[in-house]
Amino acid sequence: MWQRRAKRSREVNADLNITAFMNLMVVLVPFLLITAVFSQVSILNLNLPGTGAPPTKADEPEKALEVIVRENRLEIAERSSGGFITIENTEQGYDFNKLNESLQTIKANPDFKDETAITLLLEENIEYDVLIQTMDAVRLVKTEQESDNNKTIVFGELFPDISIGSAPANVSSQSGGGTSQ
């Protein structure tokens, strides 16, 4: 019986030492809060081709711009008239500045003044970075405004409604049509 009393008296209330865990939380929580601000995600709505019924044919075909991204050039095409502009690659790669300038010229045309939609058609092995740079060149126009010795950069919209698809077979090199800029 004496042994049972000895066991009861040996039980000790042990406190948990959570100091190290609390120190970790004090450092980790502010770090996570600070880094969460820098990792912002922007969303761009794209119109992807659907599997629905084909659109009905109107009397006059709609004006629709297409930018075709080929391996060695960019092509700006107008679907209803069939005309297009070819922008050859430079030594550095695709000439997105010339693409943007050409689209600004097209946007100045009264036929495309109110147009906001454009279709990007890409060949199979085009890199993702090229797609993003093409989308940036198609969506925005960057202008500098000076006032009181201060330069400010203002962004305007060109064709913000972007649809993406696969490029058609390369027929321009066979027919020799189109203009080069």
C-alpha positions in Angstrom: 0.0 0.0 0.0 2.9 2.3 0.7 4.1 1.8 -2.9 0.8 3.1 -4.3 1.2 6.3 -2.3 4.7 6.8 -3.6 3.6 6.5 -7.2 0.9 9.2 -6.7 3.4 11.6 -5.1 5.9 11.1 -8.0 3.4 12.5 -10.6 4.6 16.0 -11.5 2.7 18.6 -13.5 5.0 19.3 -16.4 4.7 22.6 -18.3 5.2 22.7 -22.0 8.0 24.9 -23.1 6.7 26.6 -26.3 9.2 29.5 -26.3 11.0 28.3 -29.4 7.8 27.8 -31.2 6.5 31.2 -30.4 9.8 32.8 -31.5 9.4 31.0 -34.9 5.8 32.3 -35.3 7.0 35.9 -34.4 9.5 35.7 -37.3 7.4 33.7 -39.8 4.1 35.5 -39.7 5.4 39.0 -40.6 7.6 37.5 -43.3 4.6 35.8 -44.9 2.6 38.9 -44.7 5.3 41.0 -46.3 5.9 38.6 -49.2 2.2 38.2 -49.9 2.0 41.8 -51.0 4.7 41.3 -53.6 3.1 38.3 -55.2 0.0 39.7 -56.9 -1.7 37.9 -59.8 -3.4 39.8 -62.6 -6.1 38.2 -64.6 -6.7 38.9 -68.3 -10.0 37.7 -69.8 -9.5 35.9 -73.1 -12.0 34.7 -75.6 -11.2 31.1 -76.6 -12.7 29.4 -79.5 -15.8 27.4 -78.6 -17.4 24.3 -79.9 -20.8 25.8 -80.5 -22.7 26.3 -83.8 -20.9 28.4 -86.4 -22.1 32.0 -86.6 -24.7 32.9 -89.2 -23.4 34.7 -92.3 -24.3 38.3 -92.6 -24.7 40.3 -95.8 -21.4 42.1 -95.3 -18.6 40.3 -93.4 -17.5 41.8 -90.2 -14.1 43.5 -90.0 -11.9 41.4 -87.9 -8.2 41.8 -87.2 -5.8 38.9 -86.7 -2.2 38.8 -85.6 -0.5 35.6 -86.9 2.6 34.7 -85.0 4.9 32.7 -87.2 8.3 31.3 -86.4 10.2 34.0 -88.3 7.7 36.9 -88.6 4.5 38.5 -87.4 1.5 39.1 -89.8 -1.4 41.5 -89.3 -4.4 40.3 -91.3 -7.8 41.7 -91.9 -10.2 38.7 -92.3 -12.9 40.2 -94.6 -10.6 42.0 -97.1 -7.8 39.5 -97.0 -5.1 42.2 -96.8 -2.2 41.8 -94.4 1.1 43.3 -93.3 4.2 41.3 -92.7 6.7 42.3 -90.0 9.9 40.3 -90.3 12.0 39.3 -87.2 15.0 41.4 -86.4 18.3 40.0 -85.0 16.9 40.3 -81.5 13.7 38.4 -82.4 10.2 39.6 -82.9 9.7 43.3 -83.6 6.9 44.1 -81.1 7.5 47.9 -81.4 6.7 47.8 -85.1 3.7 45.6 -84.4 2.4 48.2 -81.9 3.1 51.0 -84.3 1.3 49.2 -87.2 -1.7 48.5 -85.0 -1.8 52.2 -83.9 -2.0 53.1 -87.6 -4.8 50.6 -88.2 -6.6 51.9 -85.1 -6.5 55.5 -86.5 -8.4 54.2 -89.6 -12.2 55.1 -89.2 -13.1 51.5 -90.0 -11.3 50.3 -86.8 -11.7 53.3 -84.6 -14.3 51.7 -82.4 -13.0 48.1 -82.8 -11.7 46.5 -79.6 -11.4 42.8 -80.6 -8.4 41.1 -82.1 -7.5 37.5 -82.6 -4.0 36.1 -82.0 -3.2 33.0 -84.1 0.0 31.1 -83.1 1.9 28.4 -84.8 2.5 25.3 -82.7 6.0 25.9 -81.3 5.7 29.5 -80.3 7.1 30.2 -76.8 4.8 31.4 -74.0 6.9 34.5 -73.5 6.3 35.5 -77.2 2.5 35.1 -76.6 2.6 37.4 -73.6 4.7 40.1 -75.3 2.4 39.9 -78.4 -0.6 40.4 -76.1 1.0 43.4 -74.5 1.8 44.9 -77.9 -1.7 44.4 -79.1 -3.5 45.6 -75.9 -1.7 48.8 -75.0 -0.2 51.9 -76.5 2.4 53.7 -74.3 2.8 57.4 -74.7 5.0 59.9 -72.8 3.5 63.2 -71.7 5.7 66.1 -70.6 4.5 68.8 -68.2 6.7 71.1 -66.2 9.9 69.1 -66.8 8.1 65.9 -65.7 7.7 63.0 -68.0 4.8 60.7 -67.3 4.0 57.5 -69.1 0.3 57.1 -70.0 -1.1 53.8 -71.3 -4.0 53.7 -73.7 -6.0 50.8 -75.2 -5.6 49.5 -78.7 -7.4 46.1 -78.9 -8.1 44.8 -75.4 -10.5 42.0 -76.3 -8.1 39.2 -77.3 -9.0 35.8 -78.7 -6.5 33.1 -79.1 -6.3 30.3 -81.7 -4.1 28.2 -83.9 -2.4 29.8 -86.9 -3.5 28.6 -90.4 -1.1 26.9 -92.7 1.7 29.1 -94.0 0.3 30.2 -97.4 1.8 33.7 -97.7 5.2 32.4 -98.5 3.8 30.3 -101.3 1.6 33.0 -102.9 4.0 35.9 -102.4 1.2 38.2 -101.3 1.2 40.9 -98.6 3.3 43.9 -97.8 6.3 44.1 -95.7 7.1 46.9 -93.2 
